[in-house]
Amino acid sequence: MRLPSTALRAFGSPLIRIPSACLPTRLPAPVPSAKTVLKAAPTIPFLSSLFSSSANAEPPTENMAPPTDNRSEEEWRAVLSPEQFRILRQKGTERPGTGEYDSHYPKEGVYCCAGCNAPLYKATHKFKSGCGWPAYFDSIPGAVQRHVDNSLGMERTEITCKNCGGHLGHVFKGEGFPTPTDERHCVNSISLTFRDEVEGAKAKA
């Protein structure tokens, strides 16, 4: 059976017939490197929400005073569960959608540090972000500190409890949520505990 062919002519040379079966098929699309993916992360909504850090965010605290609660790591191990220690003291992260406070939206109350019980966020600071972790647009003044985090090969802004230095999560800005600050404090549920009242006083919004 005669094969179909494609005719090619090059600069007046005689007509050459090449069987179509010999012509290259569609070339595979190039696979981007991990470096290219990370570089493009801010333009990809899902990656941006996980990894990006806004240049317009409040600058990390400089020359910070040491935490008031300066217990040793062994003392923290004695009072925290293994998972609390991994996240609060070793800067771990819980799996998205698994935290106790991810879908917790009380009208009043205060979220406190699970390590030292210091008040961190009011119930009215919390909003639905759909990111898989508790989200707050602000914190109680002076309760949370910010630090430059260069892990994972990029710069983010870590947030910690000012009283004990426990790791809370990271803060992101400029994601377009309809909140007063346009910030999202992405916090691990394990880093928190909820109180209806703090020091006997009802927590008002």
VOGU-3710 file (C-alpha; in Angstrom, 3 decimals, decimal comma):
1> mrlpstalra> 0,000/0,000/0,000  1,379/3,438/-0,952  2,022/5,711/2,049  0,764/9,328/1,958  3,635/11,766/1,699  4,511/15,415/2,284  6,446/17,314/-0,346  9,289/19,597/0,671  11,211/21,981/-1,613  14,403/23,664/-0,410
11> fgsplirips> 16,086/26,474/-2,403  15,426/25,090/-5,871  16,517/21,562/-5,087  14,665/18,717/-6,720  11,361/17,746/-5,191  11,903/15,325/-2,345  9,055/13,219/-1,051  9,245/12,145/2,591  6,754/9,575/3,909  4,403/11,173/6,433
21> aclptrlpap> 5,072/8,325/8,828  8,673/9,538/9,121  7,767/13,080/10,113  7,974/13,905/13,832  4,735/13,809/15,748  3,668/16,468/18,268  6,536/17,218/20,655  5,889/16,714/24,388  5,406/19,885/26,418  8,477/20,793/28,489
31> vpsaktvlka> 8,216/20,098/32,215  9,027/23,200/34,300  11,675/22,863/36,964  10,843/23,170/40,668  12,678/26,513/40,678  10,435/27,827/37,896  7,278/26,706/39,726  8,336/28,424/42,956  9,250/31,588/41,051  5,784/31,645/39,477
41> aptipflssl> 3,980/30,876/42,749  2,725/34,445/43,363  0,787/34,303/40,052  -0,867/30,960/40,863  -3,697/31,487/43,402  -3,333/28,182/45,266  0,464/28,348/45,518  0,325/32,036/46,318  -1,980/31,497/49,291  0,344/28,861/50,693
51> fsssanaepp> 3,774/30,302/50,064  3,765/33,960/49,166  4,502/36,833/51,524  3,338/40,346/50,746  5,949/43,077/50,525  3,356/45,465/51,933  2,789/43,475/55,128  3,633/45,037/58,457  7,411/44,661/58,825  8,670/41,964/61,194
61> tenmapptdn> 9,541/43,151/64,671  13,148/44,301/65,055  15,229/43,988/68,245  12,534/41,989/69,987  12,638/41,504/73,724  12,849/37,835/74,753  9,541/36,135/75,626  8,306/36,685/79,176  7,614/32,971/79,540  11,100/31,582/78,890
71> rseeewravl> 10,701/27,958/79,919  13,299/25,514/78,595  12,485/23,034/75,839  12,424/20,227/78,389  9,952/22,161/80,523  7,759/22,673/77,477  7,922/18,966/76,640  6,603/18,213/80,112  3,439/20,315/79,682  2,660/20,035/75,950
81> speqfrilrq> 1,419/17,054/73,970  3,857/15,721/71,328  1,845/17,417/68,560  1,641/20,715/70,454  5,396/20,604/71,007  6,047/19,847/67,321  4,047/22,870/66,191  4,495/25,419/68,988  8,168/24,786/69,738  9,466/23,206/66,511
91> kgterpgtge> 7,474/25,350/64,039  5,509/22,488/62,529  2,223/22,704/60,618  -0,971/20,707/61,035  -2,674/19,206/57,992  -5,235/21,545/56,383  -8,868/20,975/57,292  -8,069/18,903/60,387  -7,860/21,585/63,084  -10,429/21,977/65,854
101> ydshypkegv> -10,957/25,686/65,180  -10,967/25,715/61,377  -14,796/25,879/61,242  -15,280/27,428/64,684  -17,081/30,812/64,576  -18,332/31,950/68,000  -19,840/35,421/68,395  -17,792/36,199/71,515  -14,694/34,877/73,215  -10,934/34,859/72,882
111> yccagcnapl> -8,448/32,480/71,273  -5,434/32,067/73,544  -1,997/30,515/73,142  -2,177/26,779/73,845  1,237/26,975/75,478  0,968/29,873/77,919  -2,747/30,881/77,742  -1,950/34,451/76,655  -4,913/36,043/74,781  -4,131/36,366/71,061
121> ykathkfksg> -7,266/36,846/68,949  -10,862/37,932/69,580  -13,692/35,855/68,133  -14,629/38,886/66,015  -11,190/38,798/64,339  -11,952/35,401/62,775  -13,274/35,023/59,230  -13,926/32,307/56,666  -11,035/32,022/54,243  -11,411/28,466/52,943
131> cgwpayfdsi> -7,663/27,892/53,333  -7,963/24,913/55,719  -6,614/26,682/58,812  -8,176/29,217/61,222  -7,931/32,710/59,712  -7,908/36,059/61,523  -7,688/39,532/60,001  -6,136/41,057/63,134  -4,844/40,193/66,601  -5,128/41,660/70,077
141> pgavqrhvdn> -2,678/44,620/70,143  0,795/43,579/71,284  -0,068/39,864/71,513  1,560/38,595/68,311  5,077/39,141/66,956  6,254/38,868/63,356  9,526/37,347/62,170  11,200/36,886/58,793  10,993/33,207/57,804  13,367/32,125/55,021
151> slgmerteit> 12,516/28,428/55,122  11,347/26,595/51,971  13,621/28,766/49,858  11,461/31,892/50,066  10,694/34,752/52,427  7,496/34,655/54,487  6,324/36,322/57,693  6,038/34,007/60,682  3,800/34,924/63,623  4,487/33,851/67,215
161> ckncgghlgh> 2,991/34,382/70,654  4,759/37,395/72,130  4,499/36,029/75,664  6,142/32,630/75,122  7,474/32,628/71,545  5,230/29,733/70,506  4,817/29,300/66,734  1,322/30,208/65,517  1,637/30,181/61,727  2,177/32,844/59,057
171> vfkgegfptp> 0,530/36,090/58,004  -0,330/36,945/54,382  -1,470/40,264/52,956  -3,118/41,442/49,749  -5,150/38,305/49,003  -8,334/40,331/48,463  -10,442/39,107/51,372  -13,127/41,681/52,350  -11,676/42,427/55,783  -10,567/45,706/57,406
181> tderhcvnsi> -6,854/44,877/57,135  -6,669/42,710/53,984  -4,483/40,375/56,065  -4,862/36,689/56,857  -3,248/35,312/59,990  -3,072/31,628/59,029  -2,885/29,891/62,421  -2,600/26,258/63,494  -5,554/25,157/65,647  -3,147/23,198/67,835
191> sltfrdeveg> -1,410/26,460/68,729  -4,670/27,783/70,183  -7,213/27,237/72,916  -10,581/28,994/73,112  -11,989/30,778/76,154  -15,469/32,266/76,574  -14,025/34,488/79,279  -10,537/35,739/80,083  -9,598/36,571/83,681  -13,262/36,576/84,638
201> akaka> -14,232/39,271/82,135  -16,474/38,578/79,161  -14,492/39,054/75,951  -16,287/41,767/74,002  -15,764/42,361/70,298
//
